[in-house]
Amino acid sequence: AARGVGSAGPERGSRGGAAMDLFGDLRRMNKRQLYYQVLNFSMIVSSALMIWKGLIVVTGSESPIVVVLSGSMEPAFHRGDLLFLTNFHDDPIRAGEIVVFKVEGRDIPIVHRVIKVHEKGNGNIKFLTKGDNNEVDDRGLYKEGQNWLEKKDVVGRARGFLPYVGMVTIIMNDYPKFKYALLAVMGAYVLLKRES
């Protein structure tokens, strides 16, 4: 009977074998090792959060790094480009500058160029944006009745970019199953990695 059970193992395939190895590794770990690996995983997550919060403080932007999600700014930026932003409130907004802004009612910020600026004597600034690859300005994207943006709408101003580095983010948004599989593999790796 033992021989028959053993011979069924290879027919299960590599996927079933990998899952059994994973659970076998978890069973072999003692509690102390498991706590240590969970603590390691927690340290990685909290370090990433601290770095992100530090970038927010240094850049003055609530979102210091964004990914371009559409082709509306081509040829300046392409889909998947990673933008680095700053948002120092003392810096004046000028025509020609590329800004990332949020519009009420839309969750995703928009990356477009400032095409017109109106500055009043009291320091209030209103401006209009447009995508370089778009035929018309952004008034159709703003909330109903809004014709201009103000400084409060700005998330940041583009200061640099890395081409196509953000494609991983786009793939994870377009294919949520891939994102969860990647996170599961990374979590399992951190938890099961043994110190050498």
C-alpha positions in Angstrom: 0.0 0.0 0.0 2.9 2.4 0.8 4.4 1.8 -2.7 1.1 2.8 -4.4 0.8 6.0 -2.4 4.4 6.9 -3.2 3.9 6.3 -7.0 1.0 8.7 -7.1 3.2 11.6 -6.0 5.0 12.4 -9.3 1.7 12.3 -11.3 0.5 15.3 -9.2 2.8 17.7 -11.1 5.2 20.4 -10.1 2.4 22.7 -8.9 1.1 20.3 -6.3 4.7 19.4 -5.2 5.6 23.0 -4.7 2.5 23.6 -2.5 3.4 20.5 -0.5 7.0 21.8 -0.1 5.7 25.2 1.1 3.4 23.6 3.7 6.2 21.2 4.7 8.6 24.1 5.3 6.0 25.9 7.4 5.4 22.7 9.5 9.1 22.2 10.1 9.6 25.7 11.3 9.5 26.1 15.1 7.6 29.0 16.7 10.7 31.0 17.3 11.7 30.8 13.6 8.2 31.7 12.5 8.0 34.8 14.8 11.4 35.8 13.6 10.3 35.7 9.9 7.1 37.5 10.6 9.1 40.2 12.4 11.4 40.5 9.4 8.4 40.9 7.1 7.0 43.6 9.4 10.3 45.4 9.4 10.4 45.5 5.6 6.9 46.8 5.4 7.4 49.5 8.0 10.7 50.6 6.4 9.0 51.1 3.1 6.3 53.2 4.8 8.9 55.3 6.6 10.8 55.9 3.3 7.5 56.9 1.6 6.5 59.3 4.5 10.0 60.8 4.5 9.7 61.5 0.7 6.4 63.2 1.4 8.0 65.5 3.9 11.1 66.2 1.8 9.2 66.9 -1.5 6.1 68.6 0.0 3.9 66.4 -2.2 1.3 64.0 -0.9 2.3 61.7 -3.7 6.0 62.2 -4.5 6.2 59.4 -7.2 3.4 58.8 -9.8 3.1 56.6 -12.9 1.8 58.0 -16.2 -1.3 56.0 -17.0 -2.3 57.4 -20.4 -0.7 58.7 -23.6 -2.2 62.2 -23.2 1.3 63.7 -22.6 3.1 62.1 -25.4 5.8 62.8 -26.6 7.0 64.4 -23.4 5.9 61.4 -21.2 4.7 57.9 -22.3 2.4 55.4 -20.5 4.4 53.7 -17.8 6.9 56.5 -17.2 7.7 57.1 -13.5 7.5 60.8 -12.5 9.2 62.4 -9.5 7.2 65.3 -8.0 7.8 68.2 -5.7 5.1 70.6 -4.4 6.6 73.6 -2.6 3.9 76.1 -2.1 6.2 79.1 -2.4 7.1 78.2 -6.0 4.9 80.1 -8.5 3.0 78.1 -11.1 4.0 79.1 -14.6 2.8 78.4 -18.1 4.6 75.5 -19.6 5.1 73.6 -16.3 3.9 70.0 -16.0 1.7 69.5 -13.0 -0.1 66.6 -11.4 -3.6 67.6 -10.2 -6.6 66.1 -8.6 -10.1 67.0 -9.6 -13.1 66.5 -7.3 -15.0 63.4 -8.3 -12.0 61.6 -9.8 -9.8 59.3 -7.8 -6.7 59.2 -10.1 -4.5 62.3 -10.5 -3.9 63.7 -13.9 -0.5 64.7 -15.4 -0.9 67.7 -17.8 0.9 70.9 -18.8 -0.2 74.4 -17.6 -1.1 76.5 -20.7 -2.6 79.6 -19.1 -2.1 81.4 -15.8 -4.1 84.2 -14.3 -2.5 85.9 -11.3 -4.4 88.4 -9.2 -2.9 91.2 -7.2 -3.6 89.5 -3.9 -1.5 86.5 -4.9 -4.4 84.2 -5.9 -3.5 82.1 -9.0 -5.8 80.3 -11.4 -4.6 78.2 -14.2 -5.7 76.0 -17.1 -4.1 72.7 -18.2 -4.0 70.6 -21.3 -2.4 67.3 -22.3 0.3 67.8 -25.0 -1.3 65.0 -27.1 -4.9 66.3 -26.6 -6.8 68.5 -29.0 -8.6 70.6 -26.4 -7.9 72.0 -22.9 -8.9 70.2 -19.7 -12.1 72.1 -18.9 -14.1 69.0 -19.8 -12.1 67.0 -17.1 -12.7 69.5 -14.3 -15.8 69.3 -12.1 -19.0 70.7 -13.4 -18.9 74.5 -13.5 -15.1 74.7 -12.8 -13.1 76.5 -15.5 -9.8 76.9 -13.8 -7.6 75.0 -11.3 -6.1 76.6 -8.2 -2.9 75.7 -6.2 -5.0 73.6 -3.8 -5.7 71.2 -6.7 -2.0 70.5 -7.4 -0.5 67.2 -6.1 2.9 68.0 -7.4 5.1 69.3 -10.2 7.2 67.0 -12.4 10.9 67.4 -11.6 12.3 64.2 -13.2 11.3 60.9 -14.7 12.4 57.3 -15.4 11.0 55.9 -18.7 8.7 52.9 -18.6 9.7 51.9 -15.0 6.1 52.2 -13.9 4.9 49.5 -16.4 4.9 47.0 -13.5 2.3 49.2 -11.7 0.1 49.3 -14.8 0.3 45.5 -15.3 -0.7 45.0 -11.6 -3.6 47.4 -12.0 -4.8 45.8 -15.3 -4.3 42.2 -14.0 -5.3 42.1 -10.3 -4.7 38.3 -10.1 -1.0 38.9 -11.1 -0.7 41.5 -8.3 -2.0 39.1 -5.6 0.1 36.2 -6.9 3.2 38.4 -6.8 2.4 39.7 -3.3 1.8 36.1 -2.1 5.1 34.9 -3.6 7.0 37.8 -2.0 5.4 37.2 1.4 6.1 33.5 1.3 9.7 34.1 0.3 10.3 36.5 3.2 8.5 34.3 5.7 10.3 31.1 4.6 13.8 32.5 3.8 16.3 31.0 6.2 19.3 32.9 7.4 22.5 31.3 6.1 
